[in-house]
Amino acid sequence: MNRLLLLSLVLVACGGASANVDPLGPDATAPSASDGGAPGSDAATPDAAVIDGPRVRIRLAIGTEPFTHTDGLSGQTPVAQKIGISGLALYTSESDSAPLVVYDLGKAFVLADLTAGKSTLLAEVPMRALRAGRYLRARTFISHVEYEVATQMHAGGLTTAGTIAGTQALTDGVSLLGASRNGCFFHYQFKIGGNPYGAPSEGDGAPMPVVPEGGGFALRKESGRAFYAYPCDVVVDPAAAGDWSVTMTLNMDKNFRWADQNDPGYRAGVWDATPTSFEPVMKFGANAFELSSVRE
């Protein structure tokens, strides 16, 4: 019986869990990538129209089920949230210096919509590009994040309901808002009724987001490139054949989590902000994930 192809594709933040999965594919040689990837390598995602032979379609989907949080924090589901994904590599161990690069877009990215019910095709990969073996660690490479979150803005003695829309580069050299940006670039805009209000805040001083490492997941950066590192158990079996669709479904329900403060005018369950500060964000990412595979 052919083994299913299931890849641990992306965990957008600290939630979720590891998974036992059994990918398949013919033997292939992945390039050495001590910095976690080799932009422009032969393992990069090819043009889907010219793939010869069986292929794997890798997708990210967002579930619609409610999630029960037990962290004692306040939370909301962002008005909008997206993430730029640029590659996936699998490692036999933490010290593996020659990973299997499943696909690599270099400084380019696929912008995945994290809205409930959405699905994004991340890559199509020929089976022959997957090297046989067992892989216990994975890295999903991230270019940047985009989001819009409801807030109560406190300024000049007034409180105004609106949203804060933000863009932050994580990887150096990513093209955002018409220019090449390094990983510390940020752009924030307060909005009322969906329309920009006041001048945006923009600069190069944003730190890397602090992500609690629950279950071994971590946001890291090496050689100017950001990635999520997480455990997996992936067995690549070269014996199977046929085209496969592999989907990771994330739960993003009320995934923007913060600690309420007792400042004057602040309310519990509301993300309060001023022009220069906001209530501390403790988590911003997937609550959980599921892996599925279907032969097409």
C-alpha positions as CSV (number, residue, x, y, z in Angstrom):
1,M,0.0,0.0,0.0
2,N,1.3,3.4,-0.9
3,R,2.1,5.7,2.0
4,L,0.4,9.1,2.1
5,L,2.4,12.2,1.7
6,L,2.0,14.5,4.7
7,L,4.4,17.5,5.2
8,S,4.6,19.7,8.3
9,L,4.3,22.9,6.3
10,V,3.9,25.9,8.5
11,L,3.1,26.8,12.0
12,V,2.4,30.5,12.1
13,A,3.3,31.0,15.8
14,C,3.5,29.3,19.1
15,G,0.3,27.1,19.1
16,G,-0.3,23.7,17.6
17,A,1.5,20.4,18.1
18,S,4.0,18.1,16.4
19,A,2.7,15.4,14.1
20,N,3.7,12.0,12.8
21,V,3.6,12.0,9.0
22,D,4.7,9.8,6.2
23,P,5.7,11.6,2.9
24,L,6.6,9.8,-0.2
25,G,8.7,10.7,-3.2
26,P,11.6,9.5,-5.4
27,D,15.2,9.9,-4.3
28,A,16.7,13.3,-5.0
29,T,19.7,15.3,-3.8
30,A,19.0,18.4,-1.8
31,P,21.6,21.2,-1.7
32,S,23.6,22.0,1.3
33,A,22.1,24.9,3.2
34,S,23.8,25.7,6.5
35,D,21.8,28.9,6.7
36,G,18.5,27.1,6.4
37,G,18.0,27.3,2.7
38,A,19.6,27.8,-0.7
39,P,17.8,30.5,-2.7
40,G,17.8,29.7,-6.4
41,S,18.7,26.0,-5.8
42,D,17.5,23.2,-8.1
43,A,15.1,22.3,-5.3
44,A,13.2,25.6,-5.7
45,T,9.6,25.4,-6.8
46,P,9.5,24.8,-10.6
47,D,6.9,26.2,-13.0
48,A,3.9,24.0,-12.4
49,A,3.3,23.8,-16.2
50,V,6.7,22.1,-16.8
51,I,6.7,19.5,-14.0
52,D,7.3,16.1,-15.6
53,G,5.8,13.2,-13.6
54,P,4.0,13.0,-10.3
55,R,3.8,16.1,-8.2
56,V,2.8,17.3,-4.8
57,R,0.6,20.4,-4.3
58,I,1.2,22.0,-0.9
59,R,-1.6,24.1,0.5
60,L,-2.3,26.1,3.6
61,A,-5.9,26.3,4.7
62,I,-7.6,28.2,7.6
63,G,-10.3,26.4,9.6
64,T,-13.6,27.9,10.8
65,E,-14.2,26.1,14.1
66,P,-14.2,28.0,17.4
67,F,-11.2,27.4,19.7
68,T,-11.3,27.2,23.5
69,H,-8.5,29.3,25.0
70,T,-7.3,28.5,28.6
71,D,-4.4,31.0,28.9
72,G,-6.3,33.7,30.9
73,L,-5.6,36.3,28.2
74,S,-7.9,38.5,26.2
75,G,-8.2,37.8,22.5
76,Q,-9.7,38.6,19.2
77,T,-9.6,37.3,15.6
78,P,-7.9,40.0,13.5
79,V,-9.9,41.9,10.9
80,A,-7.3,40.7,8.4
81,Q,-4.0,38.7,8.7
82,K,-1.6,37.5,6.1
83,I,1.9,36.0,6.0
84,G,4.6,35.7,3.3
85,I,5.9,32.2,3.0
86,S,9.1,31.6,0.9
87,G,10.2,28.0,1.5
88,L,10.2,24.7,3.4
89,A,13.2,22.6,4.4
90,L,13.3,19.3,6.3
91,Y,16.1,18.2,8.6
92,T,17.1,14.8,10.0
93,S,18.3,16.5,13.2
94,E,19.2,19.8,14.8
95,S,22.8,19.5,13.5
96,D,21.8,18.5,9.9
97,S,23.7,20.8,7.5
98,A,22.3,19.3,4.3
99,P,18.5,19.5,4.6
100,L,15.9,18.4,2.1
101,V,14.8,21.7,0.6
102,V,11.2,20.9,-0.4
103,Y,10.9,24.3,-2.2
104,D,12.7,27.6,-1.9
105,L,11.5,31.0,-3.4
106,G,14.5,33.0,-2.2
107,K,13.4,36.6,-1.5
108,A,10.1,36.0,-3.3
109,F,7.1,34.8,-1.4
110,V,3.5,33.5,-1.5
111,L,1.2,35.7,0.5
112,A,-1.1,33.4,2.4
113,D,-4.4,34.7,3.6
114,L,-5.1,33.6,7.2
115,T,-8.8,34.5,7.2
116,A,-11.2,31.7,8.2
117,G,-12.2,29.5,5.3
118,K,-9.4,30.7,3.0
119,S,-6.9,28.3,1.2
120,T,-3.6,29.2,-0.4
121,L,-1.5,27.1,-2.8
122,L,2.0,27.5,-1.6
123,A,3.9,25.3,-4.1
124,E,3.8,22.4,-6.6
125,V,6.8,20.1,-6.2
126,P,7.9,17.2,-8.4
127,M,8.1,13.9,-6.5
128,R,11.6,13.4,-7.8
129,A,12.8,16.4,-5.9
130,L,12.1,14.7,-2.6
131,R,14.9,12.7,-1.1
132,A,14.2,9.5,0.8
133,G,14.7,9.6,4.5
134,R,13.3,10.3,7.9
135,Y,13.2,14.0,9.0
136,L,12.6,15.2,12.6
137,R,12.8,19.0,12.3
138,A,11.3,21.5,9.8
139,R,11.8,25.1,8.9
140,T,9.2,27.2,7.1
141,F,10.8,30.4,5.8
142,I,8.9,33.7,6.4
143,S,9.3,37.0,4.6
144,H,6.9,39.3,6.5
145,V,3.5,39.6,8.2
146,E,0.5,41.8,7.5
147,Y,-2.4,42.3,9.9
148,E,-5.2,44.6,11.0
149,V,-6.5,44.5,14.5
150,A,-9.4,46.2,16.3
151,T,-8.3,48.7,19.0
152,Q,-9.5,51.5,21.2
153,M,-7.1,54.5,20.7
154,H,-6.6,56.8,23.6
155,A,-5.2,60.2,22.6
156,G,-5.7,63.8,23.7
157,G,-8.2,62.8,26.4
158,L,-10.4,61.0,23.8
159,T,-11.1,57.4,23.1
160,T,-11.7,56.3,19.5
161,A,-12.6,52.9,18.2
162,G,-10.7,51.8,15.1
163,T,-8.1,49.4,13.8
164,I,-4.3,49.3,13.6
165,A,-3.0,47.9,10.3
166,G,0.6,46.8,10.4
167,T,3.2,45.4,8.0
168,Q,6.5,44.1,9.4
169,A,9.4,42.6,7.4
170,L,11.1,39.6,9.0
171,T,13.6,38.6,6.3
172,D,16.2,41.0,5.0
173,G,15.9,42.2,1.4
174,V,12.1,41.5,1.0
175,S,10.2,43.9,-1.3
176,L,7.4,45.7,0.6
177,L,5.5,48.9,-0.1
178,G,7.6,49.7,-3.2
179,A,11.1,49.2,-1.8
180,S,13.6,46.6,-0.5
181,R,13.2,46.3,3.3
182,N,15.3,44.7,6.0
183,G,13.9,42.6,8.8
184,C,13.5,45.5,11.2
185,F,11.2,47.5,8.9
186,F,7.7,48.3,10.1
187,H,4.7,50.3,8.9
188,Y,1.6,51.0,11.2
189,Q,-1.5,52.9,10.3
190,F,-4.4,53.7,12.6
191,K,-7.8,53.6,10.8
192,I,-11.4,54.7,11.6
193,G,-14.2,53.1,9.6
194,G,-11.5,51.4,7.4
195,N,-10.0,54.8,6.4
196,P,-6.5,55.9,7.4
197,Y,-6.5,58.5,10.2
198,G,-3.4,60.5,11.0
199,A,0.1,59.9,9.8
200,P,1.4,56.4,9.6
201,S,4.3,55.3,11.7
202,E,7.2,53.8,9.7
203,G,10.8,53.0,10.4
204,D,13.5,50.4,10.8
205,G,13.5,49.8,14.5
206,A,11.1,47.0,15.0
207,P,12.4,44.0,16.9
208,M,11.8,40.4,15.9
209,P,8.5,39.3,17.4
210,V,8.8,37.4,20.7
211,V,7.2,34.1,20.2
212,P,6.7,31.7,23.2
213,E,8.3,28.4,22.4
214,G,5.4,26.2,23.2
215,G,6.0,22.6,22.2
216,G,9.4,23.4,20.7
217,F,8.2,25.9,18.1
218,A,10.4,29.0,17.7
219,L,10.8,32.0,15.4
220,R,14.4,32.4,14.4
221,K,16.7,34.3,12.0
222,E,19.9,33.2,10.4
223,S,22.0,34.9,7.7
224,G,19.2,37.6,7.4
225,R,16.4,35.0,6.8
226,A,13.6,34.4,9.2
227,F,11.9,31.1,9.7
228,Y,9.7,29.1,12.0
229,A,11.5,26.0,13.4
230,Y,9.4,23.1,14.7
231,P,9.5,19.4,15.4
232,C,8.0,16.9,13.0
233,D,8.3,13.2,12.1
234,V,8.4,13.0,8.3
235,V,9.3,9.8,6.4
236,V,9.9,10.1,2.7
237,D,9.0,6.9,0.9
238,P,10.2,6.7,-2.7
239,A,7.9,3.7,-3.5
240,A,4.6,5.6,-3.8
241,A,3.4,7.2,-7.0
242,G,0.7,9.6,-8.3
243,D,-0.2,13.2,-7.7
244,W,-1.1,14.3,-4.1
245,S,-2.6,17.3,-2.5
246,V,-1.3,18.0,1.0
247,T,-3.0,20.5,3.2
248,M,-2.2,22.0,6.6
249,T,-5.3,23.5,8.2
250,L,-4.7,26.1,10.9
251,N,-7.1,27.3,13.6
252,M,-6.8,31.1,13.9
253,D,-9.9,31.8,16.1
254,K,-9.1,34.7,18.5
255,N,-5.4,34.0,18.0
256,F,-4.4,37.6,18.7
257,R,-3.9,37.5,22.5
258,W,-2.9,40.2,24.9
259,A,-2.7,41.0,28.6
260,D,-5.2,43.6,29.8
261,Q,-3.8,46.6,31.7
262,N,-5.5,48.7,34.4
263,D,-4.6,52.1,32.9
264,P,-7.3,54.9,33.1
265,G,-10.0,54.4,30.5
266,Y,-8.8,50.9,29.5
267,R,-11.4,48.1,29.3
268,A,-11.1,44.4,29.8
269,G,-11.5,42.4,26.6
270,V,-10.5,45.4,24.5
271,W,-7.0,45.9,23.0
272,D,-6.2,49.4,24.2
273,A,-3.5,51.6,22.6
274,T,-2.1,55.1,22.6
275,P,-0.1,56.8,19.8
276,T,3.1,55.4,21.3
277,S,2.1,52.2,23.2
278,F,-0.3,49.4,23.4
279,E,-1.3,46.6,25.8
280,P,1.3,43.8,25.7
281,V,0.7,41.2,23.0
282,M,1.5,37.8,24.3
283,K,0.6,35.5,21.4
284,F,-0.2,36.0,17.7
285,G,-0.4,32.9,15.6
286,A,-2.0,29.5,15.1
287,N,-3.9,27.9,17.9
288,A,-3.6,24.4,16.4
289,F,-3.2,22.6,13.1
290,E,-4.3,19.5,11.3
291,L,-2.5,17.7,8.4
292,S,-4.4,15.9,5.6
293,S,-3.4,14.3,2.3
294,V,-5.6,13.3,-0.7
295,R,-4.5,11.5,-3.8
296,E,-5.7,13.5,-6.8
